[in-house]
Amino acid sequence: MSRPPELAPADLALLRLLEALDARGYDFVTPTPLTHQRVLARRPGATAETLRDALGWSLPFRPEALPDEITTLLQQGGALAADAGLLKSTVRVSRVRGLLFLHSAFPTEDANAVFLGPDSYRFADYIAAELAGRNWVGSLADVGAGAGVGALTAAAGRGRSRILLSDVNPDALRLAQVNAAHARTPVETVQARDLEGLPAGLDVIVANPPYIAGSPRQTYKNGGDLLGARVSLDWATAALDRLAPGGRLLLYTGSAVLNGGRDQLRERLAALAETTGTRLAYRELDPDVFGEELDTRAYADAERIAVVGATFVKPRG
């Protein structure tokens, strides 16, 4: 496998780590943080005995517990830390729709954590369904790309001309580049908070913006006002200006449904579609997620948080 020359030596080590795990048939599905916490609580003080323990469940391990090759590659990749006399990986590896992805180890509490979880799997499935039957993506941008799940799902098995990954987090862009190299998908990266720096005339834009209200410390969760819908609305508005005629925006996000059943994000996106002359298809992908957020003051007027997919298609001509 040829390796892109732009990857630094540490990143090349992480690429070889993914190759080594793939060759061993490694597989892990990342659950929600609460589920992760509950599973670990069953094994208090446990150390890793398998690759899934160390690189999926983020358990500390003794050097002899993992193959020497894996430990060496983690060290060379700058992804190994000391933990009370043991070692611990600072990254997790999960498989999404057949592809392996590096992302941050549990718990994802740092401001620059690179998050991958159940939203990522739903996002990937939404993209695959919306692009089914399409054998090319042309110019594609993934906004708030994180580990790169959106772009790499959209590009998988399809012809493409240009893939751009945009994120405010340099750690996310670093891991996304490694993930893309493992998927044999050339990408360009843009460090930006939103769509700044992305060109116009894009054929496909995919976005999974943060959508939880009241999380100012963690960029990947904080969706701003409108009960967390502000970032989604702002990104959609900016994205429509950057679509080519006939282009489409695939927006995966969450919407707080107010008491009585009112979906204010749906109302705002429908108004945006009417103003811009674009076609909107909006549907709930999961009616009830992050129920624990309803205990917070921000969601006092909400009855549930739904995951939604909003597909905009820009008219030709």
N, C-alpha and C positions, 0 to 999 in steps of 0.2 A: 504493500500500500504506500503510495507516495504521500509525503507529508508536506503541508503548506510551509514555505520557508518563513512566514511571518510569525509562527509560533515560537515563543521563547523556550529555552531548555526545560524549565519547570513545567510549562504547558505541554511540551512533547512527552514528558514523563506521565502526565495525567492522561494524555491520549493513549500511550502504551498501556496504562492501567485499564482503560476501557477495553482495549483490544484483548488484554489478558483475561478480564472478567467475561467478555463475550465468548472467548474460546473455552472457558470453563462452564458455559451455560448459566451464568449468574442471572438471577431474576429476583426482583423485589418490587412490591407495590407499596407506595408510601401512603399511609392513612392520615387522618386528621391529627393535629397535635394532641388533642384530648385522648383519642384512641391510642396513639403512640405512648402517651404517659400511662394510661391504664395497663397496657401490655407490659411495660417495663416494671410497673408496680407489683406485678406477679413474681418478679425475679429480683428482689432487693439485693443489692451488692453483687449481682451476677457479672461475670466477665464473658467476653465473646469466645465462642467455640467454633464458629463458622464464619464464612465471608458475609453471609446475610446478617449475622449478629453484629459484626463490626462495621459494615458499610451500608446496612439498611437500618438496623435498630440502634446504631450509634453507641454500642456498648464498648467500654474500654477493653483492652486485650493485652495479654502477655506476648512478647515478640515471637515466641515459638508457636503461638496459636494459629497464625496465618502463614501461608506460603511465603518464603523469603522474597520471591519476586514481587509480591503484592506490597509487602512492607517497604521494600527498597523503593518501589515506584511512588508510594505515598510520601516517603521522605524526600525523594528527588523533586516531587511536585509541590513541596512546601505544604503538604496536607496532613502532617503528622504532629501531634502535640503530646506532651507528657501529662498524665492524669493520675496523681497519687501513686507514683511508682509504676504505673502502667502506661500504655500507649493508647491514643485515641485518634481516629480519623476525624479531620475537620470537614470532610465532605461525606455526603451520602451518594449512592448510585441507585437509580430507579429505572425501571423499564416502562416505557409508554409506547403503546402501539408498535412494539417490536424494537424500538430504539432505546439505547442506554443514555441516561442523562446524569451528569454530575450536578449536585446542588448542595446546599449547606447542611451540615450535620444537625441533629436534634440536640437541644432545643433551638429553634430559629428565633432568638431574641435580639440579636444584633441589628442595628439600624440598617446595615448593608447585607443582611441575610439574603441568600438566593433561595427563594421558596419554590417548592414543587410539592403538590399534594392533590387531593381529590378534585379541586378546581382544574388542575392541569389535565387530568384525564377527561373530564367533561368538556373542557375547551378543545382538546384534540379530537374528541368524537364529534363535536359540533362542526369543526372545520372539515373533517373528513366527509361528513354528511353533506355539507353545503357545497363542497367542491367535487362531489361524486360525479363521475362521467366526464370530468374536465381533465384533459391530458397535458395541460400546460398551465403555468401560473403567470408567465411573463415577468414583469417587475413586481416584486412582493416586498412589503415592509411589515415587520412585526414590532408593534409599539408596546413599550414596557415588556420587552421580550423575556426577561428573566433568564431561565436556563435554555430558552430557545425552542420550547415545545411547540408553540404555534407555527413558527416559520418552518421548522423541520417536518412537522406533520403535513403542512400545506405543500411542501416541496417533494415529499416522498413519492417516488414513482412517476413524477411529472416532469416534463420539460420546463426549463426556466431560463430566464435571461439575466436576472439580477435579484439577489436576496439581500435585504438590509435588516439589521437588528438594531433597535433603538432602546436604550434604557438609561436611566439616571445613575445607575449603580455600576461602577467599573468592575466590581467583583462578578456581577452577573454577566457582563459582556465577556469577561475572561473565560468563565466556564462555558458560556454559550458558544464561543469560538471553538473550544475543545470538543464540545458535543457535536458541533457542525462538522468538524474535521473527521470525527469518528463516523458520522453519517455520510461522509464523502459529498458534502454540500458546501461549495464555496460561498462565503458570506462576507458582507461588509458590516462594520459596526459604527454606530453613531451614539456618543454619550450625550443624552439630552433628557430633560424632565418630561417632555411631551413629544410633539411632532416636529419640534424645531430641528432644522438641519436635514429634514427629509425632502426629497425632490417632489415636484408636481408630476402628473402624468403616470401615476402608479396604477397598475392593473388590479392588484389585490392588496388590501390592508387588513391585517388581523390584529386584534387588540384584546387583551384581558386586563383592563385597568383595575386598580384597587377600588373596593366598593364598600368598605366598612367605615362607619362614622366613628369619630372620637379616638383615632389611633395616630396621634401626631408624631410619635417617635419612629414608627415603622412605616417607611415609604411604601412598601409593597402591600400594606393594608389600608392606608389612609385614603379614603375616597372623597374627603372634603365635606362641604355642607350638602344640603338637600338629602339628608340622611345617607350620606356616602355616595350620592349619585353625581356630584358635581364633576369629578374627574371624567367619568364616562361621558357626560354630556359635552364637556369641553373637547375631549378627544374626538368624539363623533363629528362635532362642528368643524374642527380643523381637518379631519381626515377627508371629509367630503370635498374640500377645496383642493386636495392633492390627488384625487382620483382622476384617471383618464376617462373619457367617454366610454360607457359600457363597463367601467370598473366597479368593483364591489368592496364594501367594508363589512367585515365579519366582526361584530362587537359582542364579546362574551362578558357579561358582567352580572352584578346583583342589583336587585331593586327592593327597597323596603316598601312592602304593601301596607298602606295605612289602615287604621281601624275602619271597617265598613267596606274594605276591598279596593280602595283607590290606589292605582299604580301611577304615581306622579312621573316616574321616569318614562313610562310608556307614553304618557301625555306629551311630555317635552320632546321626545324623539319623533313622535308623530307630527308635531308642529314643525320640527326641523325638516322632516322629509317634505312636508307641504311647501315650506318656504323655499327649499332648494330644488324642488321639482324631482326629487329622487323617489324611488320605490322602496318601501320598507316592509319587511316581513319580521314580525316580532312574536316570539313564543317563549313560554316558560320551559326550561330544561329540567329544573328541580324546584318544586314548590316551597321547600322548607329547608334552609341551611343555616348554620351558625345561630341556632335557637338561643344559645347562652347570651348572645348580644342583646336579646330583648329584656334582660335584667338591668341593662344600663340606662342611664337617664336619656341618652341620645335617642333611644328607640321607644320612649314612653308612649308615643302615638302610633306605633306600628304593631300589626298583628302577626307578621311573619316576614322573613327575608327570602325572596325567590331568586334563583339563578335564571337568567334570561339570555336568549340569543337574539340579537338585532342585526339583520342583514339588510344593508342599503345597497341598491343598485343605481348607478348613475346613468341617465339616459344617453344614448348615442346621438351626436349631432346637436 
